[in-house]
């Protein structure tokens, strides 16, 4: 099993699945992600995600009326170390181009556009579709586990 290397001064984008793995403590991925959360407090790097991640992570806990899980997502996504980037018209235009060129679903295109517009140096996900974006700094978590 490999290790997630997070260079100093990195701007790391968390796709929704990465947040889900962290909050719900998926056994396969938590050993990769826990060190990131621990190191985040040291300000060696920054973590961002789209406000869209807030919507995507809250649906299931709301549907299941799981207040504990809902609170855990809210707590993580409102940490001062996690920057939620608003969905702007500029991001939506960029997402439209990404969707057209890379054939991604709209939410994924919004995440990618947010990462690009924010200047992210690393995009953490487990979604192979992001590899279709040219020159995109995607890191697939499963690839690290398999290495």
BAFI-3210 file (N, C-alpha, C; in Angstrom, 3 decimals, decimal comma, padded with zeros to 6 digits):
// residues 147
n [1|2|3|4|5|6|7|8|9|10|11|12|13|14|15|16|17|18|19|20|21|22|23|24|25|26|27|28|29|30|31|32|33|34|35|36|37|38|39|40|41|42|43|44|45|46|47|48|49|50|51|52|53|54|55|56|57|58|59|60|61|62|63|64|65|66|67|68|69|70|71|72|73|74|75|76|77|78|79|80|81|82|83|84|85|86|87|88|89|90|91|92|93|94|95|96|97|98|99|100|101|102|103|104|105|106|107|108|109|110|111|112|113|114|115|116|117|118|119|120|121|122|123|124|125|126|127|128|129|130|131|132|133|134|135|136|137|138|139|140|141|142|143|144|145|146|147]
n.u [000,841|000,545|001,435|-000,076|001,316|001,828|002,864|004,563|003,010|001,029|-002,084|-004,840|-007,488|-010,544|-012,525|-015,970|-016,247|-013,911|-014,269|-016,466|-015,294|-013,575|-015,227|-017,048|-015,318|-014,169|-012,748|-010,764|-009,648|-009,158|-006,710|-005,041|-006,061|-006,337|-003,749|-003,528|-005,575|-004,627|-002,195|-003,129|-003,707|-001,255|-000,787|000,748|-000,182|-003,054|-006,568|-009,296|-012,685|-015,621|-018,629|-020,614|-019,993|-020,937|-023,738|-023,844|-022,843|-024,656|-027,118|-027,698|-027,504|-029,627|-031,792|-031,846|-032,392|-030,289|-028,889|-026,452|-024,487|-024,999|-024,242|-021,504|-020,587|-021,236|-019,600|-016,980|-016,919|-017,139|-014,874|-012,233|-009,951|-010,746|-011,633|-014,522|-015,476|-017,366|-019,894|-019,509|-020,455|-018,360|-017,073|-019,133|-019,237|-016,709|-017,037|-018,968|-017,472|-015,604|-017,341|-018,328|-015,972|-014,679|-016,664|-017,910|-020,105|-022,386|-022,058|-019,424|-017,979|-018,299|-016,865|-014,277|-013,848|-013,884|-011,618|-009,628|-009,934|-009,251|-006,624|-005,567|-003,173|-003,356|-005,801|-007,889|-009,479|-011,574|-012,567|-012,271|-012,965|-012,085|-009,590|-009,845|-009,578|-007,459|-004,128|-004,704|-004,431|-005,035|-005,378|-005,766|-007,152|-007,352|-005,308|-003,067|-003,360|-003,003|-000,373]
n.v [-001,184|002,180|005,611|008,738|011,492|014,724|017,577|020,406|023,603|022,962|023,126|021,543|019,806|018,465|016,003|015,056|012,329|011,797|013,256|011,906|009,367|010,118|011,200|009,117|007,176|005,092|001,973|001,103|003,457|005,285|005,097|006,315|008,898|009,965|010,913|013,227|014,883|015,229|016,560|018,857|020,765|021,905|023,791|023,330|022,904|023,718|023,016|022,662|022,713|022,530|024,385|022,765|020,228|020,282|020,140|017,613|015,811|015,981|014,934|012,063|011,632|013,338|012,180|009,728|010,579|010,859|012,286|012,378|011,687|013,729|015,947|015,389|015,707|018,427|019,584|018,907|020,168|022,795|023,479|025,697|025,262|024,145|025,264|026,338|026,777|029,119|028,590|030,093|032,189|032,154|029,744|027,996|028,411|027,491|024,856|024,000|023,912|021,919|019,779|019,437|018,809|016,686|014,959|014,711|014,275|016,819|017,643|016,672|018,083|020,662|020,425|019,938|022,299|024,175|023,426|023,905|026,677|027,620|027,047|024,591|022,167|019,526|017,041|015,174|012,106|009,279|008,780|007,782|009,134|011,747|011,689|012,159|014,815|017,090|017,733|017,813|017,780|015,169|012,783|009,493|007,732|004,926|004,043|004,724|003,037|000,620|000,713]
n.w [000,000|-000,871|-000,050|000,599|-000,728|000,155|-000,949|000,508|000,611|-001,185|-002,951|-002,332|-003,736|-002,723|-003,883|-003,705|-002,999|-001,614|000,690|001,740|002,204|004,257|006,337|006,816|007,383|005,711|005,632|003,748|002,771|004,801|006,079|004,262|004,190|006,808|007,758|006,162|007,172|009,748|009,255|008,102|009,990|010,473|008,570|006,292|003,786|001,750|001,791|-000,347|-001,583|-003,618|-002,940|-003,754|-002,818|-000,240|-000,598|-001,914|000,017|002,096|001,373|001,673|004,564|005,326|003,996|005,333|007,816|009,603|012,025|013,364|011,449|009,636|011,170|011,427|008,776|008,379|010,325|009,449|006,922|007,587|008,887|009,690|008,250|005,871|002,824|001,340|-001,894|-003,636|-006,165|-009,060|-011,892|-013,682|-013,032|-013,744|-016,521|-017,253|-016,395|-018,213|-020,571|-019,859|-019,434|-022,028|-023,447|-022,031|-021,439|-018,906|-016,069|-014,963|-012,122|-011,641|-013,550|-012,535|-010,135|-011,186|-012,673|-010,624|-009,211|-011,144|-011,671|-009,188|-009,001|-008,147|-007,102|-006,750|-007,117|-005,355|-005,638|-006,480|-008,841|-012,014|-014,313|-014,268|-015,335|-017,987|-018,474|-019,856|-018,800|-016,058|-012,542|-011,310|-008,708|-008,104|-005,563|-005,238|-006,911|-005,429|-003,234|-004,526|-005,252]
ca.u [000,000|001,290|001,158|-000,462|002,357|001,257|003,972|004,341|002,436|000,063|-003,492|-005,434|-008,931|-011,195|-013,760|-016,948|-016,002|-012,822|-014,890|-017,277|-014,372|-013,024|-016,257|-017,639|-014,188|-014,067|-011,513|-009,743|-009,067|-008,908|-005,271|-004,447|-006,603|-006,146|-002,564|-003,805|-006,361|-003,750|-001,214|-003,817|-003,618|000,068|-000,786|001,736|-000,900|-004,449|-007,588|-010,515|-013,681|-016,744|-019,833|-021,391|-019,713|-021,849|-025,006|-023,712|-022,618|-025,767|-028,339|-027,968|-027,884|-030,966|-032,742|-031,896|-032,621|-029,129|-028,392|-025,038|-023,702|-025,222|-023,399|-020,099|-020,302|-021,291|-018,419|-015,784|-016,962|-017,076|-013,578|-011,563|-008,905|-011,361|-012,230|-015,598|-015,440|-018,697|-020,096|-019,694|-020,742|-017,105|-016,902|-020,142|-018,811|-015,586|-017,611|-019,628|-016,410|-015,070|-018,391|-018,369|-014,726|-014,290|-017,868|-018,168|-021,404|-022,372|-021,389|-017,981|-017,435|-018,241|-015,723|-013,044|-013,717|-013,543|-010,210|-008,790|-010,000|-008,611|-005,196|-005,192|-002,011|-003,696|-007,243|-008,046|-010,741|-011,477|-013,338|-011,350|-013,416|-011,320|-008,385|-010,132|-009,303|-006,050|-003,266|-005,427|-003,604|-005,863|-004,751|-006,767|-006,812|-007,166|-003,980|-002,090|-003,500|-002,497|001,070]
ca.v [000,000|003,429|006,700|009,993|012,503|016,058|018,542|021,687|024,689|022,441|023,479|020,233|019,810|017,233|015,609|014,636|010,963|011,865|013,740|010,791|008,376|010,659|011,334|007,814|006,343|003,899|001,293|001,026|004,757|006,156|005,118|007,304|010,241|010,473|011,771|014,526|015,679|015,570|017,533|020,077|021,719|022,538|024,804|023,014|022,951|024,145|022,115|023,323|021,968|023,368|024,360|021,635|019,078|020,386|019,564|016,189|014,992|016,054|014,280|010,757|011,767|013,935|011,148|008,691|011,258|010,514|013,565|012,243|011,782|015,091|016,818|015,120|016,384|019,873|019,949|018,845|021,140|024,169|023,711|026,879|024,800|023,693|026,409|026,036|027,752|029,336|028,286|031,369|032,085|031,785|028,306|027,301|028,460|026,561|023,513|023,665|023,512|020,631|018,779|019,214|018,211|015,458|014,152|014,460|014,684|018,217|017,875|016,446|019,217|021,800|020,186|020,133|023,728|024,862|023,116|024,595|028,124|027,915|026,777|023,420|021,397|018,119|016,795|013,840|011,468|007,883|008,774|007,720|010,042|012,992|011,518|012,619|016,247|017,292|018,465|017,970|017,127|014,201|011,687|008,471|007,107|003,481|003,843|004,792|001,800|-000,483|000,843]
ca.w [000,000|-000,970|000,886|-000,028|-000,545|000,052|-000,900|001,169|-000,200|-002,142|-002,851|-002,558|-003,933|-002,301|-004,535|-002,693|-002,531|-000,633|001,926|002,236|002,777|005,501|007,374|007,122|007,781|004,882|006,053|002,694|002,435|005,947|006,382|003,358|004,393|008,175|007,872|005,546|008,107|010,863|008,778|007,687|011,093|010,476|007,506|005,248|002,529|001,891|001,265|-000,799|-002,333|-004,038|-002,110|-004,242|-001,947|000,899|-001,051|-002,233|001,207|003,055|000,872|002,292|005,979|005,426|003,562|006,365|009,094|010,418|012,539|013,742|010,213|009,143|011,982|011,099|007,490|008,615|011,102|008,598|005,822|008,087|009,531|009,137|007,331|004,615|002,132|000,395|-002,981|-004,215|-007,587|-009,757|-013,329|-014,329|-012,820|-014,543|-017,930|-017,361|-016,265|-019,479|-021,498|-019,414|-019,699|-023,479|-023,933|-021,336|-021,262|-017,484|-015,554|-014,526|-010,837|-011,773|-014,311|-011,603|-009,246|-011,955|-012,991|-009,374|-008,935|-012,132|-011,436|-007,903|-009,123|-007,364|-007,535|-006,577|-007,064|-004,786|-005,989|-006,889|-010,081|-013,156|-015,359|-014,238|-016,162|-019,358|-018,564|-020,196|-017,868|-014,797|-011,514|-010,596|-007,964|-007,840|-004,291|-005,408|-007,502|-004,337|-002,467|-005,339|-005,533]
c.u [000,884|000,848|000,822|000,589|001,780|002,382|003,577|003,837|001,482|-001,313|-004,243|-006,949|-009,482|-012,487|-014,694|-016,660|-014,892|-013,355|-015,722|-016,383|-013,855|-014,052|-016,809|-016,582|-014,147|-012,731|-010,409|-008,997|-008,670|-007,428|-004,518|-004,825|-006,389|-004,888|-002,770|-004,548|-005,518|-002,751|-001,856|-003,716|-002,289|000,217|000,303|001,117|-002,313|-005,367|-008,804|-011,446|-014,768|-017,857|-020,744|-021,184|-020,613|-023,199|-024,891|-023,552|-023,812|-027,011|-028,646|-028,293|-029,267|-032,018|-032,930|-032,215|-031,522|-028,455|-026,916|-024,157|-023,822|-024,308|-021,912|-019,709|-020,259|-020,031|-017,175|-015,788|-016,978|-015,810|-012,930|-010,476|-009,451|-012,074|-013,269|-015,648|-016,848|-018,736|-020,450|-020,071|-019,498|-016,839|-017,899|-019,788|-017,651|-016,081|-018,314|-018,596|-015,843|-016,069|-018,439|-017,138|-014,420|-015,468|-018,089|-019,597|-021,272|-021,709|-019,866|-017,322|-017,328|-017,061|-014,412|-012,814|-013,324|-012,073|-009,284|-008,767|-009,316|-007,110|-004,717|-004,005|-002,263|-005,206|-007,433|-009,438|-010,514|-012,216|-012,384|-011,729|-012,619|-010,022|-008,605|-009,868|-007,801|-005,339|-003,929|-004,686|-004,362|-004,994|-005,866|-006,333|-006,549|-005,807|-002,903|-002,145|-002,878|-000,986|001,929]
c.v [001,244|004,437|007,948|011,047|013,874|017,083|019,823|022,703|024,194|023,044|022,233|020,349|018,455|017,043|015,062|013,248|010,937|012,334|012,629|009,730|008,832|010,666|009,978|006,758|005,011|003,215|001,277|002,335|005,610|006,201|006,073|008,721|010,805|011,335|013,156|015,421|016,106|016,658|018,865|021,165|022,479|023,618|024,574|023,123|023,430|023,115|022,939|022,305|022,958|023,321|023,213|020,401|019,096|019,761|018,051|015,319|014,970|015,274|012,982|010,879|012,392|012,895|010,091|009,258|010,898|011,800|013,519|012,405|013,173|016,074|016,618|015,774|017,897|020,342|019,959|019,953|022,592|024,422|024,931|026,482|024,310|024,885|025,932|027,151|027,896|028,985|029,596|031,134|031,672|030,283|027,530|027,310|027,494|025,113|023,080|023,215|022,141|019,517|018,426|018,451|016,853|014,531|013,743|014,851|016,109|018,415|017,694|017,587|020,459|021,631|020,461|021,606|024,523|024,642|023,876|026,090|028,539|027,662|025,585|022,684|019,898|017,999|015,362|013,290|009,971|007,692|008,870|008,677|011,334|012,899|011,997|014,112|016,430|018,132|018,744|017,184|016,107|013,131|010,720|007,691|005,605|003,178|003,857|003,510|000,618|-000,438|000,235]
c.w [000,000|000,071|000,093|000,292|-000,835|000,181|-000,162|000,151|-001,283|-001,893|-003,291|-002,643|-003,510|-003,076|-003,444|-002,148|-001,485|000,721|002,559|002,879|004,138|006,626|007,783|007,426|007,031|005,169|004,988|002,508|003,629|006,312|005,459|003,764|005,794|008,314|007,247|006,525|009,307|010,466|008,403|008,759|011,101|009,410|006,461|003,864|002,808|001,253|000,866|-001,447|-002,738|-002,998|-002,532|-003,366|-000,714|000,539|-001,215|-000,983|002,157|002,633|001,618|003,784|006,178|005,083|004,647|007,752|010,108|010,886|012,925|012,503|009,602|009,878|011,656|009,778|007,680|009,338|010,222|007,556|006,299|008,913|008,903|008,141|005,990|003,988|001,132|-000,639|-003,564|-005,703|-008,294|-011,222|-014,100|-014,205|-013,665|-016,031|-018,178|-017,287|-017,543|-020,509|-021,136|-019,713|-021,176|-023,968|-023,314|-021,055|-019,799|-017,141|-015,018|-013,158|-010,917|-012,530|-013,421|-010,641|-009,987|-012,260|-011,751|-009,046|-009,871|-011,868|-010,133|-007,928|-008,312|-007,982|-007,414|-006,407|-006,593|-005,050|-006,145|-008,206|-011,272|-014,275|-015,408|-015,038|-017,592|-019,542|-018,784|-019,132|-016,519|-013,709|-010,655|-009,930|-007,599|-006,587|-004,435|-006,025|-006,426|-003,507|-003,204|-005,565|-004,441]
res [x|x|x|x|x|x|x|x|x|x|x|x|x|x|x|x|x|x|x|x|x|x|x|x|x|x|x|x|x|x|x|x|x|x|x|x|x|x|x|x|x|x|x|x|x|x|x|x|x|x|x|x|x|x|x|x|x|x|x|x|x|x|x|x|x|x|x|x|x|x|x|x|x|x|x|x|x|x|x|x|x|x|x|x|x|x|x|x|x|x|x|x|x|x|x|x|x|x|x|x|x|x|x|x|x|x|x|x|x|x|x|x|x|x|x|x|x|x|x|x|x|x|x|x|x|x|x|x|x|x|x|x|x|x|x|x|x|x|x|x|x|x|x|x|x|x|x]
***
